Amino acid sequence: MTENQILALISSVLVLILLLRGSRLPNRGVLPQIAIWLAIFALLGLSYKVFQPT
């Protein structure tokens, strides 16, 4: 697998997890959702830094 395919797979899994959690859990407020999105963006940034093209 190429680096782009790995990043696409990771992002797809993260979106799937986010959608599944949102459909199963009741609405608990804005703060947990903000924390989840910040974690997703941090993971995407870290993965880009690790797998960035040279």
C-alpha positions, 0 to 999 in steps of 0.5 A: 500500500502506498502512503496515500492509501494508508492515510485514506484508510486511516481517515475512513476508519476515523470517520466510521468510528465517529459516525457509529459513536454519534448514532449510538450515544445520546446527545451529551453536549458540545464539549465531548464532540469538540474533543473528538474532532480535535483528536481527529485533526491532531491524528490527521496532522500527525499522520501527515507529518509522519507520511509527508511526501518528500 
